[in-house]
Amino acid sequence: MTNPRRLDGRLILIVERSWVIASAFVDAFEANGARVVLVSVARRDLADLPQLAAAVLEGESLDLCRLLEAKGIPFVLYTSYGQSERQFTRATVVEKPAPLTDVVAAVEQLRLPFKPQV
């Protein structure tokens, strides 16, 4: 018996500067059924993406983290920084260089607010 993929149809924002890591994230999330918006630089307007279910952010995305937290949109910080992410009590932190499967699993475990459209 197969389990339905938790990310099917969910919109996931990924903020990652490294093209190699970013493209691997896109492949991993799309393989798990997610729709992906990929950017290399965090911008405040990204918090307003329609149907945004979750985000994977670098540790330098602090302003965007604050906005997502205020809107109740869950996110994972994929970072090698130690102090900055501690201010986000509801964020899941995955320390670099964790495998991409760990990041995908962390997103799957979040309480995702939007149901995919059928």
N, C-alpha and C positions, 0 to 999 in steps of 0.2 A: 504494500500500500504506500502510495507516495504522498508526501506532505505538500500542500500548496505553498508556493513561494510567497513569502511575506512582502516582497518588494514588487510583485506584479502590478504594473501600471502606476506605481508611485513615482512622483517627481522628486529626484534627489539632486541637490545643488552640491557641486564639488568645486572648492577653491584650492588650486594647487599650481604653484609656479613651475615646477619641473615637468616638462613635456612627457618624459619617460614615465614618471609616476602617474601623471594625469591620464595618459592614454591607457595605462594598465587599469586604473580605477574605472574608466568608462567601460572597458571590456568586461571587468568583473561585475559591475553593477548591472549592465545590460544583460549579461549571461544569467543574472538572477531576476530578470524581468522588469527592472527599473527603467524609467525614463530619466535621462541625465541632462543637466545643464552644467557645462564645464566652463570655468573662467580661471584666468591666471592671477587676477587681482580682485580682492574683496571690494565691493561697492555697497553703499547703504541701500540702494534701490533693489538689490537682489533679495532683500527680506520681503519684498512685495510681490514676488513671483506667484502667480495664481496657482493654487493647488500644491504649493511646496509642502512636501511631507517631512523632509529632513535635510540635513546638510552635513558635509564633511569639510572641515575648515582647517587651514594651517594655523599655527599659533600666532601669526601676525594679523589675524582677522578680528581683532578685539572689538572694533566698533560694530561689525556685522554680528558678532556673537551677542553683544548686548541687545541689539534689535531683535534677533531671533528669540532670545530668552524672554524678552518683554512680550513677544507675540505668542509665546508658548510653542514655538517650533523647535523640536528636538534637534540636537546636533552632536557630532563627534568631532573632537579636536584631535587631529593627527599631527603630532608635534614632537619636537625634541626639546622644547622649552620646559622649564620647571615651575616657574612662579606664576606667570601670567594666567594660565588656565585655571588656577585654583580659585579665582574669583567667580567662576561659573559653576555653581553648586549642582546644577542639573545637567551639566555637560558630561558626556562620557569621554574620557581621555584615553587615546591609544598612542603609546610612545613609539616614535620612529626609532628604528626601522622595522616595525612590525609587518608581518606578511599581510598582503591585501585581503586575504581571506578573513583575517582578524578584524579588519576595518568593516568589511561587508557584514560579518557576524554581529559586530557592535551596532551597526545601523539596524539590522533585522531585530535586535532586542529592544530598540527604542519604542516608546509608545507613539506610534505614527498617527497623526491627527486626521489625515485625509484618506478616504477609501478610494481605490482606483475606479475610474469610470468604466462601465461595462458596455 
